[in-house]
Amino acid sequence: MDVFHVLFFLIVIPLAFAAGINIGRKKSALRLVEFQRRLEEKEKFYGDVLDNIKKDGALLPSLTRWAKILQEEEDKVFVQSMVTKARPALSSASKVQQSKREAREYKALAETLKNQIDLYESLAPWLAEFTELTVEEVVEGIRSQLSDDGSEGLDSDEDPAKRFLSANEWQSLSRDQQLQIALGRYLNPGRKKTLWEVGRDFERYIGYEYENLGYKVSYFGATKKLNDLGIDLICEKDSEVHIIQCKRLSVLKKIPVRENVVAQIYGASQFYKISNKISRKKTVIPRLITTYILSEQAEEFANHLGVVIDQNKALAKYPVIKCNISKKNKERIFHLPFDQQYDNVTIGDVEGEFYASSIEEAVAAGFRHAYRWRGKNA
């Protein structure tokens, strides 16, 4: 064998082999990059869809099933990525598969529980009212209802108006300007609200209408919260006492008020009448007001029990600033919807009280903003 052949075997062939390996590695690297790109796309897709499902509703069977299917697909993609990456983690992939298997067993249990929820919903259709809310919104609503002083998580010395202003606005604007901007942002229809706030807004509007008719209104639901017995408003005038429950329902969801709600407000009105020893000279009238409609059976139920119903009641814009005059010292104070004592204040039982549309209007009439309430023992 001559020198040429020796060099050929020692140098050329190894170089060619190495070149082939490099080409193969480049192809593998390209395939890995492509796989990684597709993996990231799928992860984003699954993540976005699962997030949307979570936001769109709670306790909704069809959405729950789709979430399960998508989650299983995402798990498969994740395990495959561990096997096919440049340095495959076969042991880890095996453990992941085992974990996913166990997770699916728990999901099977969850499916059984879901079927139970479906059954409960069929037996108690009113549960469906909450499907338009996410779990987070329901929980936040409950937290708000559990708040004792209406402070909604504020520190003891924090001004509620401050939540709606930037640091620069808080430093540079006058007090009246601060309050007007804060009020405008509070009333912004696009502002995200809790379950508690959505219902309370409707109650306040109905209370405003009753006060305009000369009734003395107690905002029972807003002040008693979980202890409201199903009563939102107590409206008194002359010989009439209206015991009112307000139901702000989504027209788009088309979920009507059920007969259990009718029974609740009827029972609550009777309890109120007996426990407060209402004189026979006064008439206690149970009333149900809703933004949607009652089911046929619920409407029939209401007619038999004497519950007055008001359906398709729309929430309209109205002046929300309560200008109140103290019976004790005649001090003139205005309250904004985010103030602590707003729902404890009644308008119309003292001459000169009214609802104002702007801070300027309230101040021009001689009213000042309410100080922050610090409790009975403060």
C-alpha positions in Angstrom: 0.0 0.0 0.0 1.6 3.3 -1.1 1.6 6.6 0.8 -1.4 7.9 -1.1 -3.6 5.1 0.1 -2.3 5.4 3.6 -3.2 9.1 3.7 -6.5 8.3 2.1 -7.5 5.9 4.9 -5.9 8.0 7.7 -7.1 11.4 6.7 -9.7 11.6 3.9 -12.1 8.8 5.1 -12.2 10.1 8.7 -12.8 13.6 7.4 -15.6 12.4 5.2 -17.1 10.4 8.1 -16.8 13.4 10.4 -18.5 15.6 7.8 -21.3 13.1 7.5 -21.7 13.2 11.2 -21.8 17.0 11.2 -24.4 17.0 8.5 -26.5 14.5 10.5 -26.0 16.6 13.6 -27.1 19.8 11.8 -30.2 18.0 10.5 -31.0 16.8 14.0 -30.4 20.2 15.4 -32.7 21.7 12.8 -35.3 19.1 13.6 -34.9 19.9 17.3 -35.3 23.6 16.7 -38.4 23.0 14.6 -39.8 20.6 17.2 -39.1 23.2 20.0 -40.8 25.9 18.0 -43.9 23.7 17.5 -43.8 22.7 21.1 -43.8 26.4 22.2 -46.7 27.1 19.8 -48.7 24.3 21.2 -48.0 25.2 24.8 -49.1 28.8 24.1 -52.3 27.6 22.3 -53.2 25.2 25.1 -52.3 27.7 27.8 -54.5 30.5 26.1 -57.4 28.1 25.6 -57.3 26.8 29.1 -57.1 30.3 30.5 -60.1 31.4 28.5 -62.1 28.4 29.7 -61.2 29.2 33.2 -62.4 32.8 32.7 -65.5 31.9 30.8 -67.3 30.0 33.5 -67.3 27.9 36.6 -69.2 24.6 37.1 -70.1 24.5 33.4 -69.9 20.8 32.4 -69.0 21.2 28.7 -66.2 23.6 29.4 -64.8 21.3 32.1 -64.7 18.4 29.6 -62.9 20.5 27.0 -60.4 21.6 29.6 -59.7 18.0 30.5 -59.1 17.0 26.8 -56.7 19.9 26.2 -54.8 19.3 29.4 -54.2 15.6 28.5 -52.9 16.7 25.0 -50.6 19.2 26.6 -49.3 16.5 29.0 -48.5 14.2 26.0 -46.6 16.9 24.2 -44.5 17.6 27.3 -43.5 14.0 27.8 -42.6 13.6 24.1 -40.4 16.7 24.4 -38.4 15.1 27.2 -37.8 12.0 25.1 -36.8 13.7 21.9 -34.6 16.5 23.1 -30.9 16.6 22.5 -30.1 14.9 25.8 -33.3 12.9 26.4 -34.3 12.4 30.1 -35.8 9.0 29.7 -36.0 8.3 33.4 -37.6 11.7 34.0 -40.0 11.1 31.2 -41.0 7.7 32.7 -41.7 9.4 36.0 -43.7 12.1 34.4 -45.8 9.5 32.6 -46.4 7.8 35.9 -47.4 11.2 37.5 -49.7 11.9 34.5 -51.3 8.4 35.0 -52.0 9.1 38.6 -53.3 12.6 37.7 -55.7 11.0 35.2 -57.0 8.7 38.0 -57.8 11.8 40.1 -59.4 13.4 37.0 -61.6 10.4 36.8 -62.7 11.0 40.4 -63.3 14.7 39.5 -65.4 13.5 36.6 -67.6 11.6 39.0 -67.9 14.7 41.2 -68.7 16.7 38.1 -71.6 14.4 37.4 -72.8 14.9 40.9 -72.7 18.7 40.3 -74.7 18.2 37.1 -77.3 16.3 39.1 -77.5 19.0 41.8 -77.9 21.6 39.1 -80.8 19.7 37.6 -82.5 19.5 41.0 -81.7 23.1 41.8 -81.7 25.1 38.5 -81.0 28.3 40.3 -77.4 27.2 40.8 -76.9 28.0 37.1 -77.1 31.7 37.9 -73.5 31.5 39.0 -72.1 29.9 35.8 -71.6 33.3 34.2 -69.0 34.1 36.9 -65.5 32.7 37.3 -64.5 30.9 40.5 -62.3 33.9 41.4 -65.3 36.2 41.1 -67.5 34.1 43.2 -64.8 33.8 45.9 -64.1 37.6 45.8 -67.8 38.2 46.1 -68.0 36.0 49.2 -65.0 37.8 50.7 -66.7 41.2 50.2 -69.8 39.9 51.8 -67.8 38.7 54.8 -66.3 42.2 55.3 -67.7 43.6 58.5 -67.2 47.3 57.9 -67.5 47.7 54.2 -63.9 48.7 53.9 -63.2 46.2 51.1 -59.6 45.5 52.2 -58.5 49.1 52.8 -56.0 49.9 55.5 -57.4 51.8 58.4 -56.0 55.1 57.3 -56.3 54.8 53.6 -58.6 57.1 51.7 -60.9 55.0 49.4 -60.6 57.6 46.6 -56.9 57.0 46.4 -57.4 53.6 44.8 -58.7 55.3 41.6 -55.9 57.9 41.2 -52.3 57.9 40.2 -49.6 59.1 42.6 -49.1 62.3 40.6 -52.9 63.0 40.5 -53.1 62.5 44.3 -50.3 65.0 44.8 -51.2 67.7 42.3 -55.0 67.9 42.3 -57.3 69.7 44.7 -59.5 67.6 47.0 -62.7 68.2 44.9 -60.9 67.3 41.7 -59.5 64.1 43.3 -63.0 63.0 44.3 -64.6 63.8 41.0 -62.0 61.8 39.0 -62.2 58.9 41.5 -66.0 58.9 41.2 -65.9 58.9 37.4 -63.5 55.9 37.4 -65.6 54.1 39.9 -68.6 54.5 37.7 -66.8 53.5 34.6 -68.9 50.7 33.0 -65.7 48.9 32.0 -64.4 48.6 35.5 -64.2 45.0 36.7 -66.6 44.3 39.6 -67.1 41.6 42.1 -70.2 39.5 42.4 -71.0 41.5 45.5 -70.7 44.9 43.7 -72.8 43.8 40.7 -75.7 42.9 43.0 -75.3 45.9 45.2 -75.3 48.4 42.3 -78.8 47.1 41.3 -80.0 47.3 44.9 -78.8 50.9 45.2 -80.6 51.9 42.0 -83.9 50.4 43.2 -83.4 52.1 46.6 -82.9 55.4 44.8 -86.2 55.0 42.9 -88.1 54.3 46.1 -86.6 57.3 47.9 -87.7 59.5 45.0 -91.2 58.2 45.6 -91.0 59.3 49.3 -90.2 55.9 50.9 -87.7 55.6 53.7 -85.2 53.0 52.5 -83.1 50.6 54.5 -80.3 49.0 52.5 -80.7 45.7 54.3 -78.7 43.5 52.0 -75.7 45.8 51.7 -75.4 46.3 55.4 -76.3 42.9 56.7 -74.6 41.0 53.9 -74.7 37.2 54.6 -77.3 37.8 57.4 -79.8 39.5 55.1 -82.3 36.7 55.1 -82.8 37.2 51.4 -84.0 40.8 52.0 -82.2 43.5 50.0 -84.3 46.5 50.7 -86.9 47.5 53.3 -89.0 50.5 52.1 -91.5 52.2 54.4 -94.1 54.8 53.6 -97.3 55.5 55.5 -99.0 52.2 56.1 -96.9 50.2 53.6 -93.7 48.2 54.1 -92.1 46.7 51.0 -89.8 43.8 51.6 -87.7 43.6 48.4 -85.3 41.2 46.9 -83.4 42.3 43.8 -82.0 39.9 41.2 -79.6 41.3 38.7 -79.4 38.5 36.1 -77.8 38.3 32.7 -80.2 38.7 29.8 -77.7 37.0 27.5 -77.6 33.9 29.7 -81.4 33.6 29.6 -81.6 32.0 33.1 -84.9 33.0 34.7 -85.6 33.5 38.4 -86.8 30.2 39.9 -89.6 29.5 42.4 -87.1 29.0 45.3 -86.4 32.8 45.1 -90.1 33.6 45.3 -90.5 31.3 48.3 -87.5 33.0 50.0 -88.7 36.5 49.8 -92.2 35.5 50.8 -90.9 33.6 53.8 -88.6 36.5 54.7 -91.4 39.0 54.6 -93.5 36.9 56.9 -90.6 36.5 59.3 -89.9 40.2 59.2 -93.6 40.9 60.0 -93.7 38.6 63.0 -90.2 39.3 64.4 -90.8 43.1 64.2 -94.4 42.9 65.5 -95.7 44.9 62.6 -99.1 46.4 63.4 -102.1 45.2 61.6 -102.5 48.8 60.4 -99.5 48.3 58.2 -99.4 46.1 55.1 -96.2 44.1 54.5 -95.7 43.5 50.7 -93.1 41.0 49.5 -91.6 42.2 46.2 -89.2 40.6 43.7 -87.4 42.9 41.2 -85.2 41.4 38.5 -83.4 42.5 35.4 -84.6 39.4 33.5 -87.8 37.3 33.9 -89.3 34.7 36.1 -89.9 31.1 35.0 -93.5 30.2 34.3 -93.7 28.1 37.5 -92.1 30.9 39.5 -94.5 33.5 38.2 -97.4 31.2 39.1 -95.9 30.6 42.5 -95.6 34.4 43.0 -99.3 35.0 42.0 -100.5 32.4 44.5 -98.4 33.8 47.4 -99.1 37.4 46.7 -95.5 38.3 45.9 -95.4 41.4 43.6 -93.0 40.9 40.7 -91.3 43.4 38.5 -89.5 41.8 35.5 -87.1 43.1 32.9 -86.1 46.0 35.1 -83.1 47.8 33.6 -80.4 49.5 35.6 -80.3 53.1 34.5 -77.9 56.0 35.1 -78.8 58.1 38.1 -77.1 60.7 40.4 -75.2 58.7 43.0 -73.8 61.3 45.4 -75.9 61.2 48.7 -76.2 64.6 50.2 -77.3 63.9 53.8 -78.2 66.3 56.6 -77.5 65.2 60.2 -80.6 65.1 62.4 -78.4 65.7 65.4 -76.5 68.8 64.4 -77.8 69.6 60.9 -74.3 69.1 59.4 -74.4 68.8 55.6 -72.3 65.8 54.4 -72.1 64.1 51.0 -71.3 60.4 50.6 -69.8 58.7 47.5 -70.5 55.1 46.5 -67.1 53.9 47.7 -67.4 55.6 51.1 -67.9 53.3 54.1 -71.2 54.7 55.4 -72.9 55.1 52.0 -75.4 52.3 52.4 -76.2 53.3 56.0 -77.3 56.8 54.8 -80.9 57.4 53.8 -82.0 60.3 51.7 -85.3 62.1 51.9 -86.2 61.9 55.6 -84.8 65.4 56.2 -85.8 68.4 54.2 -83.0 69.6 51.9 -81.4 66.2 51.3 -80.9 65.1 47.7 -78.8 63.1 45.2 -76.2 65.1 43.4 -74.6 64.3 40.0 -71.2 66.0 40.7 -68.9 67.0 43.5 -69.4 70.6 42.3 -73.1 70.4 42.7 -72.8 68.9 46.2 -70.3 71.5 47.4 -72.3 74.4 45.9 -75.3 73.3 48.0 -73.2 73.5 51.1 -72.2 69.9 51.7 -68.7 68.6 52.6 -67.3 65.1 51.9 -67.7 62.5 54.7 -64.8 61.8 56.9 -63.6 58.2 57.0 -65.5 56.2 59.6 -63.3 54.4 62.1 -65.9 52.3 63.9 -68.0 52.8 67.0 -65.1 52.4 69.4 -62.6 54.5 67.6 
